[in-house]
Amino acid sequence: MQAVEIKKGIYWVGVIDWNLRNFHGYRTGRGSSYNAYLIIDEKITLIDTAKISFKDEILERISSVIDPSKIDYIICNHLEQDHSGSIPAIMEKCPNAQIFTCIPNGLKNIPKFYGDLNYKGVKAGDSLNIGSRTLNFIPVPMLHWPDSMFTYCPEEKILFSNDGFGQHFAATERFDDQVDFGVLMYEAKKYYANILMLYGRQAKIALSALKDLSVEMIATGHGIIWRKHIQEIIDNYSKWAEGETNEEAVVVYDSMWHSTETMARTITDAFSCRNIPVCMYDLKESHISDIVTEVLTKKYLAVGSPTLNNNMMPTVAAFLCYLKGLSPKEHNRLAFAFGSYGWGGQSIGQVEDELKSSGFTICLDKMSIKNIPAKEELENITRTMLQKF
Ligand SMILES: Cc1cc2nc3c(=O)[nH]c(=O)nc-3n(C[C@H](O)[C@H](O)[C@H](O)COP(=O)(O)O)c2cc1C
């Protein structure tokens, strides 16, 4: 387990989690990594750690550079256990090390995680001299926990951004110019959609804090380090945080006997007839974390469910629950509901209500069809869609 020198005297000592496929409900098809960075200076400094299950691996990587007992400072940019979980194991090796965490929320909460250790709170504008280098602390509260912060090293022009700009992407390569750019940006978008979409306001504040910094490397807490495509990822974060959407559509549904599915196909076809790029997802086959990645940048969303026992289908309810949590309410996105039913037909109104309470503007009356759609009913959907779009 060798460290990777990312700049003279600065080492990646993280962990690659090749087999991670489910990260608190987010499907991580490409695995992930927990990136930690070791700076060799007068004060040996470790920035972030890794999940507790990988404590031996991170210690081995650190040991390939120095004896871990020599660590003076540990910067905890974020308390979540994928970044902080190995702190106790590392502190056993360097019991006199000082742990830096954000004031007030990091300092207040960290004892609940790791008990009584040598903590020091830092706030915006604070800096730490570690010898020939300085570390400046930039709290980014709610990006995506109250304690989240970035650490910036002006002498090296490196931003240690923790969850900001990260991606769940396991790879032996460490830099953005070494991996496929399309895959990398897709995974960065998927990360933003699933973890940060609801914090657009906070993302904009974080981006404005970076405006005056000279950054040559963004050393993320997950995935690949940015050094070539820094402007592209910052530009995309600005667009995502603004809630910019393209004239594109997403159609999402579940169906028991294909009637709602037939409606979904008709709706998809109508978008396509209007040259609105559209993708269609059956919730039995597609994962909600992949679907919200598309929703992030597409203007229209159509959601369909048949009625099952006076309700929408549980798959649709799960999708809408996830979407409601992530939806930035201030963005003007357009949506409508559709579905087939047998008698009461409650599901379609329920879907519409959920879309409204997720902050979507309803752009078309809900479309309900009793039992199997007749040809004229489908033609009516097409006509309505073509008139609207
Ligand atoms: C187990 C089951 C429960 C159902 N419950 C309801 C219901 O409570 N209210 C209703 O209007 N239709 C109900 N239906 C009828 C379906 O909504 C109807 O068959 C619809 O056309 C199915 O659409 P789909 O082909 O997209 O699955 C039920 C159907 C099944 C199989």
The ligand as a MOL file (V3000), in Angstrom:
LIG
                    3D

  0  0  0     0  0            999 V3000
M  V30 BEGIN CTAB
M  V30 COUNTS 31 33 0 0 0
M  V30 BEGIN ATOM
M  V30 1 C -53.2530 -5.4620 -6.5790 0
M  V30 2 C -53.9870 -4.3870 -7.3010 0
M  V30 3 C -54.5770 -3.3670 -6.5900 0
M  V30 4 C -55.2330 -2.3370 -7.2450 0
M  V30 5 N -55.7950 -1.3340 -6.5130 0
M  V30 6 C -56.4420 -0.3400 -7.1460 0
M  V30 7 C -57.0310 0.7170 -6.4140 0
M  V30 8 O -56.9820 0.7540 -5.2040 0
M  V30 9 N -57.6450 1.6850 -7.0870 0
M  V30 10 C -57.7170 1.7040 -8.4440 0
M  V30 11 O -58.2350 2.6400 -9.0170 0
M  V30 12 N -57.1830 0.6900 -9.1670 0
M  V30 13 C -56.5520 -0.3160 -8.5550 0
M  V30 14 N -56.0190 -1.3380 -9.2710 0
M  V30 15 C -56.2140 -1.3770 -10.7370 0
M  V30 16 C -55.0300 -0.8240 -11.5010 0
M  V30 17 O -54.7390 0.4700 -11.1220 0
M  V30 18 C -55.3730 -0.8980 -12.9620 0
M  V30 19 O -55.4160 -2.2420 -13.3490 0
M  V30 20 C -54.4140 -0.1340 -13.8420 0
M  V30 21 O -54.9070 -0.1380 -15.1770 0
M  V30 22 C -53.0570 -0.7800 -13.8110 0
M  V30 23 O -52.1490 0.0060 -14.5570 0
M  V30 24 P -50.7790 -0.6110 -15.0810 0
M  V30 25 O -51.1110 -1.4940 -16.2680 0
M  V30 26 O -49.9630 0.5420 -15.4480 0
M  V30 27 O -50.2270 -1.4010 -13.9650 0
M  V30 28 C -55.3580 -2.3650 -8.6350 0
M  V30 29 C -54.7280 -3.3720 -9.3580 0
M  V30 30 C -54.0640 -4.3900 -8.6950 0
M  V30 31 C -53.3920 -5.4700 -9.5080 0
M  V30 END ATOM
M  V30 BEGIN BOND
M  V30 1 1 1 2
M  V30 2 1 2 3
M  V30 3 2 2 30
M  V30 4 2 3 4
M  V30 5 1 4 5
M  V30 6 1 4 28
M  V30 7 2 5 6
M  V30 8 1 6 7
M  V30 9 1 6 13
M  V30 10 2 7 8
M  V30 11 1 7 9
M  V30 12 1 9 10
M  V30 13 2 10 11
M  V30 14 1 10 12
M  V30 15 2 12 13
M  V30 16 1 13 14
M  V30 17 1 14 15
M  V30 18 1 14 28
M  V30 19 1 15 16
M  V30 20 1 16 17
M  V30 21 1 16 18
M  V30 22 1 18 19
M  V30 23 1 18 20
M  V30 24 1 20 21
M  V30 25 1 20 22
M  V30 26 1 22 23
M  V30 27 1 23 24
M  V30 28 2 24 25
M  V30 29 1 24 26
M  V30 30 1 24 27
M  V30 31 2 28 29
M  V30 32 1 29 30
M  V30 33 1 30 31
M  V30 END BOND
M  V30 END CTAB
M  END
